[in-house]
């Protein structure tokens, strides 16, 4: 994790998230999504053919994109978090 957008879910800069690509991502799950060529960790909310990638830090706005194709591809559901020093 490289940013502060998920601090409300206690996911901090430097954490490692373990992602399961086989788990079905449901409404409100924390997921890893490929946006263009960059991966992001956010809460998933589906809005018809679009997805809202919601941060848990109010300083960061949601990202709303088309699901599938080149714009946004869900890579998997976050199943675990690893933090050094704990």
Residue pairs with C-beta under 8 A, 6 or more apart in sequence:
1 11
1 12
1 13
1 14
1 15
1 16
1 17
1 41
2 13
3 13
3 60
4 12
4 13
4 57
4 59
4 60
5 40
5 41
5 42
5 55
5 56
5 57
5 59
5 60
6 30
6 41
6 42
6 55
6 56
6 57
7 56
7 57
8 55
8 56
8 57
8 58
9 30
9 43
9 56
10 81
11 17
11 30
11 41
11 56
11 81
12 83
14 83
14 84
15 81
15 82
15 83
16 81
16 82
16 83
17 32
17 41
17 78
17 80
17 81
17 82
18 78
18 79
18 80
18 81
18 82
19 31
19 32
19 75
19 76
19 77
19 78
19 79
20 76
20 77
20 79
21 75
21 76
22 76
23 76
23 77
23 79
24 77
25 31
25 44
25 74
25 76
25 77
26 44
27 44
27 45
27 46
28 43
28 44
28 45
29 43
29 44
29 77
29 78
30 41
30 42
30 43
30 44
30 77
30 78
31 41
31 42
31 43
31 44
31 74
31 75
31 76
31 77
31 78
32 39
32 40
32 41
32 74
32 75
32 76
32 78
33 39
33 40
33 42
33 44
33 51
33 53
33 72
33 73
33 74
33 75
34 72
34 73
34 75
35 53
35 63
35 65
35 71
35 72
36 70
36 71
39 75
40 53
40 63
41 78
42 53
42 54
42 55
42 63
43 53
43 54
43 55
43 56
44 51
44 52
44 53
44 54
44 74
45 51
45 52
45 53
45 54
46 52
46 67
47 64
49 66
49 67
50 64
50 65
50 66
50 67
51 64
51 65
51 66
51 67
51 72
51 74
52 62
52 63
52 64
53 62
53 63
53 64
53 65
53 72
54 62
55 61
55 62
65 71
65 72
66 72
67 73
67 74
